[in-house]
Amino acid sequence: MGMGIELNILLAYAFGLILLYILGYILLIPIKLIMKFMYNGIVGGIMLVILNFIGGFFNLHIGINPMTALVAGFLGVPGVILMVVLQYLL
């Protein structure tokens, strides 16, 4: 009867730490994706406002509605450029 740690307890701790690491990794991926969408949404929204402000001088206006907000939010700057190109084509 010593103060040594049994092998079963040591393996249980190691297994618990591995599970904690895997759970943290699984939860970290969606957070990175959400942060990316938030960043794209903020940059896309700012680009829409700037485009409408500067575009007023050149008779270029893209209405801000739920559809344009979604495109700018998901795609960011390329989405705003896509909407400008579609404005000229249609």
Buried (B, 14 or more C-beta within 10 A) or exposed (E): EEEEEEEEEEEEEEEEEEEEEEEEEEEEEEEEEEEEEEEBBEBBBEBBEEBBEEBEEEEEEBEEEEEBBEBBBEBBEEBBEEBBEEEEEE
